[in-house]
């Protein structure tokens, strides 16, 4: 390989996204487009009349915290953030805060509202999906106290404050009743320990388990794939499950420890497969499939799951 090409490959790094974007442009089928962009709509001579609410639906208010405009879509009030820019078309983004609209400075408000109404069904659907996700995130927030629970390797583990324990010790009850968590994590802290102390102790234990298990799985799949990695590092990235560099460095998000082993294995195999194919071509997915024939199921788990909120 020529030296220039080698230098180029050494600079490559491929990453596995942590969360798939929620905002594909309708009706395009590609699910990974981060924003929907529309060409300028024809200028209306007057603002179209607002549609009447459907009797079968209860009106809902979707309000962006930085909302500067609002209108009704199918009877629902949508308060949205409007940003003016040098762009040439009207763009929509539905994120955790709600609907953001970017429009050229020369586009009138009636034109913007016409474009919003044209895609009203898509906007309402994405706002409802985002609201449901936000609700799940709130429910996933961990209350750090004696008896709290969180996922570990796809199971539920109960945190027990136990001053007699040294560090953190995982106990398993083989005779646990169906539906009752069989795992308890005894943390060597007193009952009056602060939430921050409990969080730090449990998180440190989770990270130790992550390193141990990730090392085992990397060795396992490196052998099966016929590759060798240079080093493994834990990541706390907010947007990536893992990454691989051409120099053989692998980074894995320690939060993967919340998932069952097949999901962890998918991310490990995905990153190690990049050491053979530094791309996402069909040949790359064939490499992944050679060691994980059902990888699509694990990929779906990563996309659809909501992790516990630890902070």
CORNORDA-V510110 format. One record per residue. N is the residue number from 1. SS is DSSP state (hx for helix, st for strand, lp for the rest). OMEGA is omega in whole degrees, 0 to 359 (NA if undefined). NEAR is the number of other C-alpha atoms within 10 Angstrom. Layout:
BEGIN
N;SS;OMEGA;NEAR
N;SS;OMEGA;NEAR
END
This chain:
BEGIN
1;lp;178;5
2;lp;184;6
3;hx;180;8
4;hx;179;8
5;hx;179;9
6;hx;180;11
7;hx;179;11
8;hx;181;10
9;hx;181;14
10;hx;181;12
11;lp;183;10
12;lp;172;13
13;st;179;17
14;st;186;17
15;st;175;19
16;st;185;16
17;st;178;16
18;lp;180;16
19;lp;175;15
20;lp;180;16
21;lp;183;15
22;lp;194;19
23;lp;173;21
24;lp;181;21
25;lp;176;21
26;lp;357;15
27;lp;182;9
28;lp;186;9
29;lp;185;9
30;lp;187;9
31;lp;187;13
32;lp;177;12
33;lp;186;14
34;lp;181;16
35;lp;178;17
36;st;182;17
37;st;182;18
38;st;172;16
39;lp;179;10
40;lp;179;17
41;lp;178;17
42;lp;181;11
43;lp;180;15
44;lp;179;14
45;lp;177;8
46;lp;179;9
47;lp;181;12
48;lp;178;11
49;lp;180;7
50;lp;182;12
51;lp;178;12
52;lp;178;11
53;lp;174;14
54;lp;183;11
55;lp;184;8
56;lp;184;6
57;lp;174;10
58;lp;180;9
59;lp;181;15
60;lp;176;14
61;st;174;11
62;st;186;20
63;st;174;19
64;lp;181;20
65;lp;178;12
66;lp;183;14
67;lp;176;17
68;lp;178;12
69;st;176;15
70;st;175;16
71;st;179;15
72;st;176;21
73;st;179;23
74;lp;178;17
75;lp;181;18
76;st;179;19
77;st;179;16
78;st;176;22
79;st;190;21
80;st;175;22
81;st;179;20
82;st;179;18
83;st;178;13
84;st;182;13
85;st;180;13
86;lp;181;10
87;lp;185;11
88;lp;183;16
89;lp;179;15
90;st;180;22
91;st;180;22
92;st;171;22
93;st;174;22
94;st;181;25
95;st;181;18
96;lp;181;14
97;lp;182;18
98;st;185;23
99;st;172;25
100;st;180;18
101;st;175;19
102;st;184;20
103;st;175;24
104;st;182;17
105;lp;184;12
106;lp;182;10
107;lp;181;16
108;lp;182;12
109;hx;179;14
110;hx;179;17
111;hx;178;19
112;hx;181;23
113;hx;177;21
114;hx;178;19
115;hx;179;20
116;hx;180;22
117;hx;180;18
118;hx;180;13
119;lp;185;17
120;hx;181;16
121;hx;178;14
122;hx;181;17
123;hx;180;22
124;hx;180;20
125;hx;180;12
126;hx;177;20
127;hx;179;24
128;hx;178;15
129;hx;180;15
130;hx;178;20
131;hx;178;17
132;hx;178;12
133;hx;178;16
134;hx;178;15
135;hx;179;11
136;hx;178;15
137;hx;178;14
138;hx;179;12
139;hx;182;12
140;lp;181;15
141;st;184;14
142;lp;173;16
143;lp;188;16
144;lp;181;20
145;lp;175;19
146;lp;179;20
147;lp;178;13
148;lp;182;13
149;st;177;20
150;st;182;19
151;st;177;15
152;st;182;20
153;lp;177;18
154;lp;177;15
155;st;176;13
156;st;177;16
157;st;180;21
158;st;179;20
159;st;179;22
160;st;175;24
161;st;187;22
162;lp;182;18
163;lp;181;13
164;lp;182;11
165;lp;175;14
166;lp;183;11
167;lp;178;15
168;st;185;20
169;st;179;14
170;st;176;14
171;st;180;13
172;st;178;12
173;lp;182;11
174;lp;183;8
175;lp;180;8
176;lp;180;11
177;lp;177;9
178;lp;180;7
179;lp;179;6
180;lp;180;10
181;lp;181;15
182;lp;183;17
183;st;173;19
184;st;178;18
185;st;180;21
186;st;184;22
187;st;183;23
188;lp;179;19
189;lp;178;21
190;lp;181;14
191;lp;182;12
192;lp;178;9
193;lp;181;14
194;lp;176;12
195;hx;180;15
196;hx;178;12
197;hx;180;13
198;hx;180;22
199;hx;183;17
200;hx;180;14
201;hx;181;16
202;hx;181;20
203;hx;177;15
204;hx;178;14
205;hx;179;17
206;hx;181;18
207;hx;176;18
208;hx;178;15
209;hx;179;16
210;hx;180;23
211;hx;181;17
212;hx;184;10
213;hx;180;15
214;hx;177;26
215;hx;180;15
216;hx;184;11
217;hx;177;16
218;hx;178;21
219;hx;180;14
220;hx;185;14
221;hx;176;21
222;hx;178;17
223;hx;181;11
224;hx;182;12
225;hx;181;17
226;lp;178;11
227;lp;175;15
228;lp;179;16
229;lp;185;17
230;lp;180;10
231;st;178;11
232;st;178;16
233;st;175;15
234;st;180;17
235;st;173;17
236;lp;184;13
237;lp;179;15
238;lp;187;11
239;lp;184;13
240;st;173;16
241;st;181;24
242;st;177;25
243;st;179;23
244;st;177;25
245;st;182;22
246;lp;178;22
247;lp;177;15
248;lp;179;18
249;st;179;18
250;st;175;26
251;st;180;22
252;st;180;26
253;st;185;24
254;hx;180;22
255;hx;174;21
256;hx;181;25
257;hx;177;22
258;hx;186;20
259;lp;175;20
260;lp;187;16
261;hx;180;17
262;hx;179;18
263;hx;175;22
264;hx;181;25
265;hx;179;22
266;hx;181;23
267;hx;178;25
268;hx;180;27
269;hx;179;25
270;hx;183;26
271;hx;179;28
272;hx;178;28
273;hx;178;28
274;lp;178;25
275;lp;172;24
276;lp;180;16
277;lp;181;17
278;lp;183;18
279;lp;173;16
280;lp;179;12
281;lp;174;9
282;hx;178;10
283;hx;177;13
284;hx;182;17
285;hx;174;18
286;hx;177;14
287;hx;178;19
288;hx;182;23
289;hx;181;17
290;hx;179;14
291;hx;178;17
292;lp;183;18
293;lp;182;12
294;lp;184;13
295;hx;181;20
296;hx;180;12
297;hx;178;13
298;hx;179;19
299;hx;176;14
300;hx;177;11
301;hx;179;14
302;hx;184;22
303;hx;190;14
304;hx;185;11
305;lp;173;12
306;lp;181;15
307;lp;175;17
308;lp;178;18
309;st;189;13
310;lp;183;14
311;lp;NA;11
END
